[in-house]
Amino acid sequence: MDIFKELKLNIKEIISRLAKKQHITINNELFNNLVIKLSPKQQHGEIYTNATLILAKILSYPINEIGQLLINELIHMHYIEKATMSSPGFINIIIKKSIWAQTLDHIISKKIQFGNAHINKNTILKCTTTFSTYPPYISLRGVVFMNALASILIECGYKTTKQYYITYTKTYILALIHAVKYYISLLVINQPITKNTHNIFLIKIGQQIIDDSGGDVSPLSEIDLFLYIKHYILNNIHNNVLEQLYSLNIHCPIKLCEIAEPYTKSHSGDIPNLDNILKYVNKKHHHIPDTITITCKNNTNCLHTLYVSNQIVSNNTENNIHIPPDDMILIFLSQKYNMPLYINFNQIFDKSRNNVIFYIKYTYNLVCYILHHTKNSTPHSHINLSKLDICYSHYSKEEICLIHLLSLWPQLLEEVSISYDVHRIVLYLQKLSIYFYNIQYKDNNKNLPFIYNNDINLTVTKLALIRALKVIIESGLSIIGINVVATI
C-alpha cells in the first residue's frame, strides 16, 4: 500500500464531497498546494496535511469547524488510527501499525516498480553543451543530469525522449583544421614533431588522413583537404563524446552543431597558434552553462529551460585523480544543478559518513551482505508481515522512522519530476544510509545484525525492513544511472 498516494486521493475525495454538499464547484488547481508530508518530530502525529487550509478557501466556515469536518471523515478510513488538529490549521494523522507493516510487504513485492505512476504525457529533453578544448571534453554534468531526470520522468509515467546537442565554435574548428594541415605537412616529410596534450590527437588525425590517402595528399585540392580534415575532426569528436557517455552508461542520440563566430587570426602568419586560439575560445566560453529544455508534446505551453552550471570549485592540488564513473554520477547529482559544483577531492576517498558516496555504497553492500548470509537460514522469510500481530512492536523508534522514510519514495519521485531537483534523490539515499547506520550500530548482534536464531518472527520482521531498504536503494541508484553491483 502506498500510504501517501492513498491518503492524497482520499483527502481530495473528501474535499470534493464536502464542497459538493455546499453546491460549490472545485477547480483541480486547488489541489496543487495540497501538502501531505511526514511530521518532522512526530510529536502529534506521523503525517501532517494542510487540507484544512485548502478547504477553507472555498468554505466560509471557521477554521476549527472545517478541520473537524475533515477529521470526522478521515477517522473512518481503514488505515487511519487517529487524526487531530493543531494550529494554524494543520491536521496530524497517525497510521495504524499494521498498515506500516503492509507497506514493507508492498515495497518488497513490487520491488523496483514501487513508485511507478501512469502519467500519459510525451516529453522531450534536449541538453545542449558547448566545448572548447581538445581532446574534446564535454560538460558531463549536464548530460548526467538530463539522463537522471529522463529516468525519473519515465518512472513517473512520462514517455520521454532524450536528445543531446554539442555545439562548437567556428573559430575552434578552423584552428584545429589549420593545425592538422600543418602537422600533415610535417608528417609527409617525416619531420620530428614535439608532442603535447593538445597536439597528440591532431597528429593522430593527420597520420590517419595520410594513411587513408595512400601516403600522398597532394592530389587533394585545398578545399577537399579542408573538408576532409573537418570530417575527420568531427568524427573524432563524436567518437570521443560517445566514449565518455558510454563510460557513464548513458545512451542517447548525439548531434554536433556549429556556432558561427568570427575567426581570429594569430600573429604567426598562415599557421595559427593553436594554444592562443584555444585560450581565446576558452575565455569566451568559460563556464557557459549547459541548457536543458523540457517540452511536453501534449501541451505546447509546457516548456521549461534549465541551466546546469559547469563551474567546478575544488580543493584539488594533484592532477590525474581517477574517479570511478559511478562516483562521478553521485558527485554531479549530489548538488543542485544550477549551483557551482564543489568537489572535495580530499573527501572523495574518505571511508566515513562524511563521504556521501562511500556512505550510500557501504549501506547497500552491508544490506546485501546480511541478506546473502541469511538466504538459507530464514526459511520463513516469505511470511506476510501484516499477519504478524506483534511484528510492529519489534521495531525500534529508529526502525519505525526508517519505515516512514521508505514509504516516501513514490512521493519523492513525483515531486522531483515536477521540481527537477534531482539532487534530492541522492540526499534521500544518504538519509536512508544514516538511519540504517544508526540502527545497525545499536543492534546487539554485532557479528550479523538483525539475525536472532532463537526468534524466527523477530528475525523475519527485521529482515523485511532490510529487504525493503535494499529495494529502495537499488531503485534510487538505478534511476540516476548507476549500475548496482554489490561486492559481497
GICORGI-V161565 format. One record per backbone hydrogen bond with DSSP energy under -1.0 kcal/mol. CO is the residue of the C=O (numbers start at 0). NH is the residue of the N-H. E is the energy in kcal/mol with one decimal. If there is no record, write none. Layout:
BEGIN
CO,NH,E  CO,NH,E
END
This chain:
BEGIN
0,2,-1.1  1,5,-2.7  2,6,-2.8  3,7,-2.2  4,8,-2.2  5,9,-2.4  6,10,-2.5  7,11,-2.1  8,12,-2.1  9,13,-2.4  10,14,-2.7  11,15,-2.4  12,16,-2.4  13,17,-2.7  14,18,-2.3  15,19,-2.1  16,20,-1.6  18,23,-2.6  19,22,-1.6  26,29,-2.3  27,30,-1.5  28,31,-1.4  30,33,-1.5  34,49,-1.4  36,47,-2.8  45,38,-2.5  46,92,-3.5  47,36,-2.2  48,90,-2.3  49,53,-1.6  50,54,-2.6  51,55,-2.0  54,57,-1.5  54,58,-1.7  61,65,-2.1  62,66,-2.3  63,67,-2.1  64,68,-2.2  65,69,-2.0  66,70,-2.4  67,71,-2.6  68,72,-1.1  69,73,-2.7  70,74,-2.4  72,75,-1.1  73,76,-2.2  76,79,-1.3  78,95,-2.5  81,93,-3.0  83,91,-3.0  85,88,-1.5  85,89,-1.6  89,85,-2.9  90,48,-1.7  91,83,-2.6  92,45,-1.9  92,46,-2.2  93,80,-2.7  93,81,-1.6  95,99,-1.2  96,100,-1.7  97,101,-1.9  98,102,-1.8  99,103,-1.4  100,104,-1.8  101,105,-2.7  102,106,-2.6  103,107,-2.5  104,108,-2.5  105,109,-2.5  106,110,-2.1  109,112,-2.0  110,113,-2.0  112,115,-2.4  118,120,-1.6  120,158,-3.5  121,296,-2.7  122,160,-2.1  123,294,-2.4  124,162,-2.4  125,292,-2.4  126,164,-3.4  127,290,-2.3  128,166,-3.1  137,139,-1.4  139,143,-2.5  140,144,-2.3  141,145,-2.4  142,146,-2.4  143,147,-2.3  144,148,-2.7  145,149,-2.5  146,150,-1.8  147,151,-2.1  148,152,-2.5  149,153,-2.4  150,154,-2.3  151,155,-1.6  152,157,-2.9  153,156,-1.7  154,116,-1.7  158,122,-3.0  160,124,-3.2  162,126,-2.5  163,254,-2.3  164,128,-2.3  165,256,-2.9  166,130,-1.6  167,258,-3.4  168,172,-1.9  169,173,-2.5  170,174,-2.1  171,175,-1.9  172,176,-2.7  173,177,-2.5  174,178,-2.0  175,179,-2.6  176,180,-2.4  177,181,-2.0  178,182,-2.3  179,183,-2.5  180,184,-2.0  181,185,-1.2  182,186,-2.5  183,187,-2.4  185,190,-2.6  186,189,-1.5  195,199,-1.7  198,202,-3.0  199,203,-1.5  200,204,-2.0  201,205,-2.5  202,206,-2.7  203,207,-2.1  204,208,-2.3  205,209,-2.1  206,210,-2.5  207,211,-2.4  208,212,-1.3  209,214,-3.3  210,213,-1.4  216,219,-1.4  220,224,-2.9  221,225,-2.3  222,226,-2.7  223,227,-2.7  224,228,-2.7  225,229,-2.2  226,230,-2.3  227,231,-2.0  228,232,-2.7  229,233,-2.7  230,234,-2.3  231,235,-2.3  232,236,-2.7  233,237,-2.7  234,238,-2.2  235,239,-2.2  236,240,-2.6  237,241,-2.4  238,242,-2.2  239,243,-2.0  240,244,-2.5  241,245,-3.0  242,246,-1.6  244,249,-2.5  245,248,-1.6  252,163,-1.9  254,165,-2.7  256,167,-1.9  258,169,-2.0  271,273,-1.0  272,276,-2.3  273,277,-2.8  274,278,-2.2  275,279,-2.2  276,280,-2.6  277,281,-3.0  278,282,-2.3  279,283,-2.0  280,284,-2.1  284,287,-1.5  289,307,-2.7  290,127,-2.6  291,305,-3.1  292,125,-2.4  293,303,-2.3  294,123,-2.4  295,298,-1.3  298,301,-2.1  300,302,-1.7  301,295,-1.9  303,293,-2.9  305,291,-3.0  307,289,-2.3  310,340,-2.8  312,342,-2.9  323,327,-2.1  324,328,-2.1  325,329,-1.9  326,330,-2.3  327,331,-3.0  328,332,-2.2  335,338,-1.8  336,308,-2.0  340,312,-3.4  342,314,-1.1  342,344,-1.1  343,346,-1.4  343,347,-1.1  346,349,-1.5  349,351,-1.4  351,354,-1.6  354,358,-2.5  355,359,-2.2  356,360,-2.1  357,361,-3.1  358,362,-2.1  359,363,-2.3  360,364,-2.5  361,365,-2.4  362,366,-2.4  363,367,-2.4  364,368,-2.2  365,369,-2.5  366,370,-2.3  367,371,-2.5  368,372,-2.0  377,380,-1.5  379,382,-1.8  383,386,-1.7  384,387,-1.7  387,390,-1.3  390,393,-1.3  391,394,-1.2  395,399,-2.3  396,400,-2.0  397,401,-1.8  398,402,-2.1  399,403,-2.3  400,404,-2.2  401,405,-2.5  402,406,-1.9  404,407,-1.1  405,408,-1.5  407,411,-2.6  408,412,-2.3  409,413,-2.0  410,414,-2.4  411,415,-2.7  412,416,-2.1  414,418,-2.8  415,419,-2.7  419,421,-1.8  420,423,-1.8  421,424,-1.9  422,426,-2.2  423,427,-2.1  424,428,-2.2  425,429,-2.2  426,430,-2.1  427,431,-2.3  428,432,-2.0  429,433,-2.2  430,434,-2.4  431,435,-2.5  432,436,-2.6  433,437,-2.2  434,438,-2.1  435,439,-3.2  436,440,-2.4  437,441,-1.3  443,445,-1.6  447,450,-1.1  451,454,-1.8  454,458,-2.0  455,459,-2.8  456,460,-2.3  457,461,-2.3  458,462,-2.9  459,463,-1.8  460,464,-1.1  461,465,-1.5  462,466,-2.9  463,467,-2.3  464,468,-2.2  465,469,-2.3  466,470,-2.1  467,471,-2.1  468,472,-2.5  469,473,-2.5  470,474,-2.3  471,475,-2.8  472,476,-2.7  473,477,-2.5  474,478,-2.0  476,481,-2.5  477,480,-1.1
END
